[in-house]
Amino acid sequence: MPEPATRQPAGDDAPPAFDPVAADRAYLHERARRRARIERSRARRRAGLRFWLVLLVLLAASAGFTVTIWREIERLFGL
C-alpha cells in the first residue's frame, strides 16, 4: 500500500527533485494526445469525403433510373 506523502518544512525553498520517469511519461502522453488529435482530424476529413461520394453516387443512380423510366414510358405509351 502506498505511503502518504511527506511534507517538506515550510522554510525549505528548494525546488522539487526532477523525476525523469514522470517527464518521459508526460512526453509520451502528449505525443499520444497529438496523435489522437491528428487521427480525429483525418477521420473527420475522410467522413466528409465519403459523404459527398455516396451522395454523388446516389444522385447519379437516381438520374440513371429517371432516364431509364422515362424512356420506358415513352416506348410503352408512344410519347
Beta strands, then each sheet from edge to edge (+ up, - down):
end
